[in-house]
Amino acid sequence: MLRIGLTGGMGAGKSTVARILADRGAVVIDSDVLAREVVAPGTEGLAALVSAFGGDILAADGSLDRPALAAKAFGSDEARATLNSITHPLVGKRTAELISAAAPDSILVQDIPLLVENGLAPLMNLVLIVDVPEEIRIRRLVEFRGVSEADARARIAAQATDEQRRAVADVLLDNSGAADDIVPIVHRLWDERLVPFERNLRTGTPARRPDVRVVAPNPQWQVQAQRLIARLWVACGPAASQIDHIGSTAVPDLPAKDVIDVQITVADMATADGLRDALGAAGFPVKAHATHDNPKPTSADPAGTDIGRWAKRLHSNADPGRLANVHVRVAGSPGQRFALDFRDWLRSDAAVRAEYLEMKRAGEAKATGLTGEEATLAYLEVKEPWFDAAYERVRAWRERDG
């Protein structure tokens, strides 16, 4: 199923976004609701809190007196750690139960206030951040929730910063306007990104753009690549020895197709094949037809006919809002080394970047008016011969400059 992480600072309005998504059919798991549920009267969670903090944290009716607990639990780091050690595993267990009960084709939205603070973003297929400037959030907390300004500022200061949230955001939802302004934005997100993403994920279909288009460099490419890499590390675990941003989008200020390329380095092709299901579940289904790079002459294969030396597995993102290719190659193989060296060669030489861009523009022109596989093949007809010729230049550059 498609797992969406939803968060935002206090007063941002993430509950409003969660409600809209639920109305559209999302399965919403609210961590705040679960945190209250696991310490309700009669639960093991409440019993554990009483054991740790004393019976005076209970109200007259036997329920949890939250202010009384807060006075004790937030008085020291040790007490806070004790609180977390009791409640977090219980919330995690209940979350796992709800996820297991959801239908396989669900769009599952996990509303988690501390998603960023607890480092949970890489566990999600997509992260939505409800984004509102701090001063507006403070005003809302004071006006609509009756929180004092000093308390509002203190609570916000204890959370992640706006910059930290934006760093993990696949989607920023601006909720700084009028109350209803966010509604059409969320509906459009559901229709144009979340529903197609879920369908692609369920059917193992990579997202793709119908045409070939070279666009102006985007400074967000580097940030977006790091978010993808964080997810890939979670999916791969120790099976990957390194994961790198490669290709044109890894070269600052270079126009490129708006497709992030990432390389996962593994010990052997058996390991690469073993990652198929994990990468698919993370949102990167395999492209079964792409089993090797175009072979090029090497010292061990002067004719450039040994396809096995250029073996790889290619996965692509199922998210239509962020196209990406994930190349899984064996450590030390010609393709793995060339991907890294070619990126670094481009970064180091402005003249080469200009030459490469000229080739890309020529490929784009050849693909103009075509769509789908025809457009891709037309682009490759221009690109692959240039890459074949560039291979020896890259090797020479690496040998010369180390």
C-alpha positions, 0 to 999 in steps of 0.5 A, a space after each residue: 500500500 502507499 504510505 504517506 507521512 503527514 506532519 506540520 508545525 503546531 497550528 499549521 492545520 494538518 488535521 484539516 488536511 488529514 480530514 480532507 484526505 479521509 473524505 477522499 478515501 484515505 485510511 488515516 492513522 492519527 498518532 495523537 489519537 493513538 497516544 491517548 488510546 494506549 493510555 486510556 483507563 484499563 490499559 497496560 499503558 496507563 498502568 505502566 505510567 502509574 507504576 513509573 510516575 505515581 498514582 497522583 497522575 490520575 484524575 478522580 475518575 481514574 483517567 490520566 491527568 495529563 497536566 499532572 503527568 506533564 509536570 513530572 514527565 517533562 521535568 528532566 530528560 530522564 523522566 521524558 525518556 521514561 515516558 517515551 519508553 512506555 508510550 512509543 512502543 505501544 503506539 508503534 504496536 497499535 500503528 502496526 495493527 492498523 496498517 495490517 488491517 488496511 486493504 492492500 490498495 489503501 492510501 494510508 496517511 500517517 498523521 505524525 506530529 513528530 515525524 521529522 524529529 523522530 527521523 521517520 520520513 525515510 520510512 514513508 513513500 511520500 511525505 506531506 508537510 503542511 507549511 505555514 510561517 511561524 508567526 501565522 501559526 502563533 497567531 492561530 494558536 493564540 486566537 483559536 486555541 487560547 494558548 498564551 503567546 509565550 507558551 505557543 512560542 515555547 512549544 514551537 521552539 521545541 519542535 523541528 524548524 520550518 527548514 528541517 521540515 522542508 528538507 524532508 518534504 516531497 510535497 509542501 502544502 501552503 496553508 497560510 491563507 483562508 481556511 478553505 484555500 487548502 481544500 482544492 490543493 489537497 483534492 488536486 494532490 489526491 487526483 493527480 499524484 496520490 491515486 496514480 502513485 498508489 496504482 503504479 505502486 500496486 501494479 509495479 508500474 514505473 511513472 514516466 513522462 511521455 516526451 523527452 524534454 531538457 529543462 533548466 537546472 533545478 537547485 532542488 534536484 540535489 535535495 530531492 535526490 537525498 530524500 530518495 537516497 534516504 528511502 533507498 538506504 532503508 529499503 536496501 539496508 546492508 545489501 548496499 555498500 553505497 548509494 550515490 546521486 549520479 547523472 545530469 541532475 547531480 551536476 550543478 547548473 547543468 540543464 537536464 531531463 527532470 529525472 533523478 538518477 541514483 546508483 546503488 552499489 552492491 556486491 554481486 548481481 544476486 544481491 541486486 536481484 534480491 533487492 527487487 521486492 524491497 525496492 518495489 515496496 519502497 516505491 521503485 518497481 523494476 524495469 524488467 527489460 533493462 538488464 545491462 548498460 550498453 557495453 563499451 570496450 575495456 582492457 578486459 574486453 577490447 571488443 566491448 561485447 561482454 554484456 555480462 560485465 555491464 549487467 545492472 538492474 534498473 528500477 524507476 520511481 512509481 511517483 508521477 510527481 518525482 521521476 527517478 531511475 535507480 541503477 543497481 550495479 556491482 561494485 567495481 564493474 565498468 558501469 558502476 565506475 563509469 557512472 561515478 567518473 562521468 558525473 565527476 568529469 562533468 563537474 570538473 570541466 565546463 567545456 565538457 558540460 557544454 559539449 554534453 548539453 549540445 548533445 542532449 539538445 540534439 537528442 531532444 530535437 530528434 525526439 520532438 513530436 514523438 512520445 513514449 518508447 519512440 521518443 526514448 529510442 530517438 533520444 538514445 540514438 543520439 546519446 549512446 554513440 556520444 557516450 561510447 566515444 566519451 568512455 575512453 575520455 573519461 577513463 583517461 581523465 580519471 587516470 590523469 587526475 586520479 
